[in-house]
Amino acid sequence: MKTRILAVLMVAAVLTSGTALAGWEAFADANAEGKKSERAERESDLYQDGMDEIDDEEYDSAIRLFGKVVEMKGSRADGALYWMAYAMAKLRRRDDALRTIDTLKKAYPSSQWVDDADALALEVRQGRGERVAPERAESDEIKVMAIHSLMNTDPERAFPLLEKILKGPSSKKVKESALFVLSQSSSPRAQALMADLARGSAHPELQKDAIRYLGVSGGSRNRQLLEELYNSSASIEAKREVLQAFMISGDKTRIGTLAKTEKNPKLRRDAIKLLGVMGGRSDLAAMYATETSTELRKEILNAMFVAGDYQRISEIAKTEKDRELRIEAIRRLGVMGKKTADILLGLYASENDMEIRDAVIDGLFVQGNARALIDLSKKETNRQLKREILKKLSVMGNKEAVDYMMELLNE
């Protein structure tokens, strides 16, 4: 009997010790996980503090904070090395910046920060007067940056390198960068290639980007080239890209001319829309006065709305003979905010046309103008219009509107 009791006690002891060991292991794992989480949080906080110092241009402090992140050797170490180098470059500690970049590339060769670091290294070397040969650049992105610098000092040498990238197998992103560099050059050869690319005669896949960069670069020469391209192209898509480029370059005159004279209805509508984006109020008003097409007049009205020209839209709302266009103008006034409320109320008071009055109610509702609708409701004797006003007030979620509706219920 004693032997059996002793055996049971031994088994119980083994089981108990096993449970205790498992519990201890779980506690140790949880404790280690907690410390790991705290370390990651600490690393994240230091990194963010460093970024805040970069934003505030406190570069010495940023270097110290990012240095602590690097020492932790966590998931943010590579990014911290980049921003350390960036801060050093800002302080003109160029040798230190280059050494830090070298450390980043050796310690974290597959880091996402390597390309940014290469670009920073190029800027640092150029900042201290070095002439970096594009041919020796490690990537096409850095090569384009080096060519950009070379274009300013030796365009005849830079041009063939740039042309090679554009004609070669580089990525679209790299070719877009090369196009931008090309568009900035005043070299005759660069201008000639840019014109060919914009016409689509060389590398059609780059035509759209070439046209856009001509607009970004601006200048009378590029605008003239865009006009020649528009007039000579048979492609609607190419013409649309040119219209966008005119807008980017701020060429309101050419867009205004096309808005008036373009024979293709789609292109003309595009030009009218862009004229509104560019704030061509007087041009739009002159076009509206002479246009006979109701559909195009609607497009012009919409462009006036985009241009913020509520004065002319209110004139149309008051004097336009075409009821459809008047209602369209009233709706636009509603969308333009409470500054047009007095105009809308004046129209409501002077009109007996039910559709016009209904459009004014819609406009005031879109404005969220409960006060104006309440005032109309109190004066309105037409049951149909009053019902429409009350219907709008009931869904506005406005305290003043709710109070008014309660008053009516309690009458």
N, C-alpha and C positions, 0 to 999 in steps of 0.2 A: 504494500500500500504506500509506504513511504517513498519507494522507488518511483511509483507512478506519479505521485504528487511532485516529486523533484523534477521529473521529466517535463511535466506540464509547465512548471515554473520556468524551466530553461527555455522551452519553446516560446512562452509568453515574453520572456526577456529578449529573445532574438527578434520576435515580431515587433516588440515595442522599440527596440533599438533601430530596426529597419525603418519604421515609421518616422522616428525622430530624425534619422539620417536623411530620409526623403524630404521631410519638412525643412530641414536645415539647408538642403540643396536648393529647394524652391526659394527659400528666403535669400540665399546667396545670389541666385539668378536674378531675383527681383531687385535686390540691392544694386547689382552690377548694371542692370538695365536702367535703373534710376540714375545712377552716376553717369551712364552714357548719355541719357537724355539731358541731364543737367549740363554736361560738357557741350553737347550740340547746341543747346540753348545759349550757353555762354559764348560759343563761337559765332552764332548768328547775331547776337547782340553786339559783339565787338565789330563784326563786319558792317552791320548797319550804322553803328556809330562812326566808323571810318568813312562810309559813304556820305553821311551827313557832313562830316568835316570837308570832304571833297567838294560838296555842294556849296559850303560856306567859304571855300578857298583857304581853309586852314590846313595847308599841306603838311607842315611839320607834325601836327597832331595826328593827321591821317596816317602818316608813315608809321608812327608809334603804334597806333591801333592795329593797323594791318600787319605789323611785325608780330604782334601777339597772336594774331590769327594764324600766321605762318608757323609759329612755334608749336601750335596745337596739332599741326599736321592732320587736320580734319578735311572734310569735303570742300571747304571754302579756301583752302591754302593756295590753290593755283590762281583763283580770282584775286586773292589778297596780294599775291606777288605782282600781278599786273597793275593793280591800283597803287601799290608802292612805287613801281617804276613810273607810273603816270605822274604821281605827286612829285617824285624826284625830278622828272623832266620839267614840270611846272616851276620848280625852284632852281632850274638850270643846273642841277647836279647831274649832268649828262652822263658822265662816266659811271656813276652809281646806278643810274637808270639802266644803262646797257648791261651792267653786271647783273642786275636783278632780272632783267629779261632773259639773260643767258641761264640763270639759275632756274627760272620757270621752265624753259624749254628742255633743260636737262632732267629736271626732277619730274616734270609732267609732260612728256613729249606728245601725248595724245589729248591734251587738254583742249577744250573749246576756246581757251584764251590765247592759244598760240598764234593764230592769224592776227588777232588784234595786237598782240605783242610785237609781231613782225612789222606791222604798220607803224606802231609807236617807235620802234627802233629806227625805221627809215626817217621819220620826222626828227628824231633826236640827232641822227647823223647829219641830216641836212641842216639842222639848227646850228651845228657847230662847224658848218662850212664844208663838210665832205660832199663830194659829188659821187653819188651811188650809181654805178653802172646798171641799167635795167637788165642787161644780159645776165648779170650775176644774181638777180633776185630769185628767191627760193620758190615763189608762187606767182601765178599770173596776176593776182590781186596786187601784190607788192610791186610787180613789174609795171603795172599801169600807174601806180603812184609815182614810181621813179621816172617814168616817161613824162608824166604831167610836169614834174619839175624840170625835166630836160627840154620840154617844148618851149619853155620861156628863155632858155639860154642857147639851145642849139636845135632848132626845129627841123633842120634838114637831116640831122642824125636821128631825131626822135620819130619822124614820120614813118620810115620803113618798119620800125619796131611796132608802131601802133597799127599799121596796115596789116602786119603779119598776124597780130592778135585778132583783128576783125575778120580776117580770112581763114583763120585757123580753127581748131576744135575746142577753143575755150568755152566755158559756160556762158549762158546768156547774161548772167550777172556781171561777169568780167567784160563781156562785149559792150554792155550798157555803160560801164565805167569808161571804157575806151572811147565810146561815142561821145560821152560828155567831154572828155579831154580834147577830142578832135574838134568839137563844136566851139571850144574856147580859143582855138588857135586862129591867128590871122594869117598863117602861112597859106600862100596860093594853092599849094598842093593839098593841104588839109581842107581848104574850102571846096576845092574841086571834088575831092572824095566824098565830102559831106553832101554835096549836091547830088552826086550819083546815088548815094545811099538813100537820100530822101526821095529821089525819083523812082527808086526800086529797080534801077537798071543794074545795080551791083548788090547782091545779097538781099533779095526781096524780104527775107525774114527780119531784116533790120530796118525796113522802111519806116514802120510806125514809130520806133524809138528815135530814128534820125529826125523825123519831122518834129517830134516832141522836143528834142534837144535844141532844135533851131528856134523853137518858141521860147524855151528856157533861156537861151543865150541872148535873145532879142537883138536889137540893133537894126538899123535901116537896111544893111546888106542882107541879113537873114530874113527880114520881113519881105523884101523884094523877091528873094528866092522862093519863099513860101507862096507869094502871089503868082509867080510864074508856074510853080508846080500845080497850084489850084486850077489855073486856066488851061494847062496842058494835059492834066490827068483825065483819064476816062473812068477812073475808079471812084465810085461814090464813097467807099470807105476811106480812101486816101484823102478825098476832099474834106470829109468829116474830121479827120485827124488834123488837117491844115486849119480848119475852123477853130479847133481846140487850141492849136499852137498860136493862132492869132490872139485868142483870149489870154493865154498864158503870157504872151509878150506885151499885153496891154494895147493891142492895135484895134481900138474901138472904131477908127475910121474905116478900115477895110471890112470889118464885120458889119458895120452899118450899111455900107454900100451893097454888100451881098444880101443883107436882109431886105433891101429894097429891090434888087435887080435879079437875083438868082431865079432861074426858070424852073429848076427842079423843086417841087413842093416840099419834099422832105428836107433838103438842104436849106431851103429858105426858112422853114420852121426852126431848124437847128440854129441858124444865124440869129433869128429873132429871140430865141431863148437865151443865147449867149449875150446878146445886147442887153437883155434884162439883168443878167448876172453882173455885167460891167457897169450898170447904172446909166445906160443910155436913154435917159428920160425924154429929152427933147426930140431925139431921133424917133423914138417909139410914138410920141404924140403926133409927130408929122406924118408917120406912116399910117396911124389909125385914121387920121383925117382923110386920107386919100384912098385907103384900101376898100374894096367893094366886096371881097369874100368874107362871109360871116365866120367861117372857120378860122381864117387867118386873123380876123379881128379878135377872135377869142384868144388866139396865141399871143397877140400883141397885148391884150388885157392881162394875161397871165404874166407876161414879161414885165409889164408895168408894176404888177403886184410884187414880183421878185425884186424889182428896183426900188420898191417902197414908195412909189409915187401915188399916194392916196388922194392927193389933190385932184389929179387928172382923172383918176378912177371915179371920184365923186362927181366930177363934171359929167362923165359919161352916164353915171347912174341917174343924174338929174335930166339930161337933155337927149340922150340916145333915143331914136325913134323905134329901133328894133327892140321889142319887149324881151326877147331871149337874151340879147346883149345887156340890157338894163339889169335883168335879174342876175346875170353873171357878175356884173360890176358890183351889185349890192352884196352878193355873197363874198366877193373878194374883200369888200370893206369890212364885213363882219370878221373875217379871219385876221384882219390887220390890227385888231385890238380896240380897246375902249376909247382911243383917241378919235375914232370915227363915230362914236355913239351919237353925238349931236347931229351929224350929217344924216345918219339913219333915222333918227327921230323926226328930223325935218322932212325927210322923204315920206315917212309914215303919215305925218300930219297933212301933207299936201296932196296925197294920192288917194283915189278911191278904188283903184284897181286892186282886186283881192289878191292876185298873184304877187304884185309888187309888195303889198303890205305883208303877205305871208313870208316873202323873202327877207323883209326887214326883221320880222320876228325871229327867223332862223339866224340871221346875222347877229342879233343881240344875244341869242341863246349861245351861239358859238363863242362870243366874248365872255360869257359867264356874267352878263350884266343883269342881275336879278332886279336891281333897283329900277332900271329903265322898263323892264317887262311888267313889274308891279304897277308902275305909273300908267303904262298903256292899258293894263287890265282894268284899272279903276275907271278909266275914261271910255273904254271901248263899249259900244252898244250892240255891235254886231255879234250875235251869239256864236257863230262859227269861229270868228277870229278870237273871241274871248276864250272859247274852249281850247283853241290852239295855244294861246298864251299860257293858260293854266296847265295844260299838258306839259309844256316846257318847264314851267316853274316846279312842277311836282317831281321832276327827275334831276334837278340841279344840285340837290344836297346842300343848299345854301340856307343858313339860319334865317336870314331875312325872308327868303322865299317860304320856308317852313312856317314861320310865324304868320305870314300873310295867309297861307292856306288854312291854318288853324282858325284865324279870324273868320274866314269865309264859312268854315264848318260850324262855327258857333253862332252864326247869324240866325 
